């Protein structure tokens, strides 16, 4: 009997910890931080790919999207979005971040001369 009570308490604590972690992940402040980071990464990537008009257009679109998302996340209505939707959005932002980082790694070197 005591073992079952301990199991239930442990399960409840695990569920609460999971809920707290989830609420931190989908908190509007985390979105604001991520949008600022993506905007900065896009700016840095645009400097690496200055001669690529397609990439520059992509950077402008990313910046515009981050401005819109930042405005949305700052509004109280953002908290009313379903948690699943905010998780999908967070995953999409993480994927975009990784794509930007990958593009920065693939950027051509500024000079062909070895240092």
N, C-alpha and C positions, 0 to 999 in steps of 0.2 A: 504494500500500500504506500509506504513512504517512497519507494523507488518510483512509483507512478506519479506521485506528486512532484518529485524532483524532475522527472522527464517533462512534465507539463510546464513547470516553471522554466526549465531550460529552453523548451520550444518557444515559449512566450518571449523570453529574452532574445532569442535568435530572430524572431519575427519583428520585435521592436527595433533591434539593431539594423535589420534589413530596411525597415521603413525609414529610419533616420538617415541611412546612407542614400536611399532613393530620394528622399526629400531634399537632401543637400545637392544631389546631382541635378535635380530639375528646378532648383531655386532660381528665380530670375537673376539674382546677383551672379551666379555662375555663368549664365548666358551672357550677361554684360561683359564679364571678364573675357570670355571666349570670343565674343565679337570684336573686342578691342585687340586681342591677340591676333585674330585672323586679319584684321585690317592692317596691323603692323607687318605681319608676314607678307601680305599682298603688296604692300608698299616696298618692302625689301626685295621681293621677287621681281617686281616691275623694274627695279634698277638693274637687276642682273640680266633681264631679257629686254633691254631697251630697243633693240632692233627688230623685235617681233610684234607687228601690229595686232595679230590675233591674240597674243598673250596680253598685250596692253588692254585690249577690249575686255578680255576675261577679268583682268584685275579691276577695271572700272566697274564691271558687273558685280564682282565680289564686294567691292567697297559699298556700292549702292545697296546690295542685299544686307550687308552688315549694318548700314545706317537704318534700314527699315526694321531689321530684327531688334536693334538696340532700342528704337522707339517703341516697338511692341513690348519688349521685355520690361521696359520702364513703366508700363501702364498696369494698373491693377487687374485688368481683364486677362492678362497673361496667366495669372495664377488659376484662372477658371478653365484654362485649356485642360483637357484630360491628360493624366500623367503619361499614358502611352504615347500620346502625340508629342509631348515635350521630350520624352525619351528618344523618339524617332528623330526629332529635330536635333537633339544633342548628338546622336550618332552621326547624323548627316554633317554636322559641323566638325566633328572629330575626323570624319573621312575627308572633308575639304581641307582641313588643317594638314593632314598627312599628304594629300595631293600637292599642296603648296610646298611643303617641305621637300617632297620628291622632286618637284620641278626646280627647286633651288639647288638640289644636289646635282641635277643634270645640266645645270647652266654651263655654257661654255666658259672656259677660262678667259680672263681679260687679255692675256697675252700668251703667245706661244713660246716665248723665251723662258727658259728655266732659270729660276732664281738661285 
